[in-house]
Amino acid sequence: LITFKAYPGEECKGNFAQAKTDCRVLITRGSSVNSVNYVRIEGFDIANSLVDVPCISIEDSPLSQRVGIEIVNNKIHSCTSGSATQGVGIRSGSTNALLIQGNEIYDTDSRGIAHRTYTSTSPSNSIIRGNYIHHTEDDPMHIQGNNTLIENNLIGPAFGSASGAHQDAIEVYGPN
């Protein structure tokens, strides 16, 4: 397991100690079949995604499989550059043993957490636990998969938008 962990008190800063304008995490292998697996992202303050992708984006090809991704104890916010700016967005051929735990996710132009695949192979063995998700413009959680545990998450206040976007607190759906 490779762990990326913030030092206590460290912040994402730009030039001359000003706020950095694009603090986000992007783990991708493009069209490669070989995925990046067993990665833990822990303790970061991730904000201000200025492109139309999630603040934490784990994206891979339809032929890929992600295993052992952990997103733990982060503050993920201000993901407000367009309709695809989720707090956490995960999409690959399939995902196994995903852990999203203890995060605060808020102020997104889309979902708080979106976990889905390109194919009919559903994600499996995921745990989404103890997150606080609020002030999202769409579903706080939009989850696909088999054998997924969702527990002890706090959702709200204020999700959904005046624009009429589709909103559920938690939407869980199958592979197709």
Helices and strands as residue ranges (DSSP letters): E 2-5, G 15-17, E 25-28, E 39-42, E 45-47, E 56-59, E 65-67, E 69-72, E 75-79, E 88-92, E 94-96, E 99-101, E 104-108, E 113-117, E 127-129, E 132-136, E 141-144, E 149-151, E 154-155, E 170-173
